[in-house]
């Protein structure tokens, strides 16, 4: 929890309690259904929660905005972002049923009214969103194919509607076809060594009819 409060000191008491509960919740569910690697459980707040919240250093989601989390796995980045932005609507999807089961249980326990979780493939998702977030589920070329028609036409945030992708390493080759991509180094926001090579990639998507 110290890592969260270090970079997000203005949390409400309710938000602090919700973040605090994550560790015990994930330890419990991970023992039954392995959604987070065992070695990462000791660094849950650093490697999963704080990493997810790096997106919040790039954009502050507005009330009533709609955010789609594709390939959410155990609920990252969607659940930490939903705690941080309680008035924003989050739709967390994954094709694997057991992962969505864990997400739904965490959502229920934390009483996150702004989250919907569903087992569904990204390309089958209906609706339009301000942003589509994800943690490196596939190569960007493939990801774009899944989500390119799912953004709202009207922009209401300081950056354009589109993809916010958490990814690490050298992205030069992967993003060579995306000249409109903006790469934010997470090490500009956080000082821990873990984030040295981690990035948030923003790719605006135009609404196609």
Secondary structure, DSSP 8 states (H G I E B T S, - for coil): -HHHHHH-TT--HHHHHHHHHHHHHHHHHHHHS--S-GGGGGGIIIIIIIHHHTHHHH----TT-EEEEET-TTTTTHHHHHHH-TTSEEEEEES-HHHHHHHHHHHHHHT-TTEEEEE--GGG--S-BSEEEEES-S-HHHHHHHHTT-B-SS--SSS-SEEEEEEES--TTTTTT-TT-EEEEGGGT--SGGGTTEEEEEEE-----
